[in-house]
Amino acid sequence: MFNVSPAAATELLAAAARSAADGMALRIAARALTDGSIEYGMGFDDERENDESADYNGLTVLLVEHDMDIVMGI
């Protein structure tokens, strides 16, 4: 599981506003590498049909189900 602190949510929301992504959610992507490590990426995006979403201090975070399994360690 992961958490977004109030300070991080504030900064991410401000970054979205500065980059013309105001109102967009933060998408977290994860990919399991062959050596067992996990590579992460993130960016502002619109919600899609198969997304799981969660609210962290006013910031909507999106993950697709497959990525959620990686992030949660399933």
N, C-alpha and C positions, 0 to 999 in steps of 0.2 A: 504494500500500500504506500501511497505517497501523500504528501500534504503540501499545500501552498500557504505560506504564512501570510498574515495580513499585510505586512510590508511588501512582500513579493507580489501579492495580488495588486496592490496599489501601483507599484512600479510597472507591472505588465499592462494594467489598464491605461496608464499614462503613455506607455510605449505604443499601444494600439492607437490611441488618440493622435499621437505625433505622426504616425505612419499611415494615416488615412484608413486604418482598420478599426476605427471606433465602432463598437457594437458587435464586433466579430468575436468568436470564441478562440481560445488557445488550443490548438491541436497538438497532442503529444503522440509521437510515433516511436515505436521500438522495434528493433530487429535483432534476433538472436544470431550471433556469429558462430562460425564453425569451431572456434576455440572455447566456446561456452560463455564468452562475454556478451554484453548487450550494448548495442549502439542506439542512442536516443537522438531524436530530432524534435523540433517544435517550431510552430509558426501560427499566425493568425489565419483562420479559415471559417467558412460557413458550415453549419451543421448539415450532415448527410443522413440518409435513411438508416443506415446500420450503425450509427454512432451511439456510444454510451456517453452520457454527459453528467457532469457533477459541477456544483457551484462551490467555489472557494472564495469567500469574502467578496462576492460580487463578480468574480471572474468565472466564466463558464469554461470548463476544460473538457475537451473531446478526446475520446479514444475509440478506435474500432475494436470489435470484440477480440480479434486475434492479437492485437497489440496489448489489450488489457490483460490477456492471459500471460503475456511475457512480463509486463510490468508487475503483476501480482505474484509472479513466480509459479504459475500453474503449469 
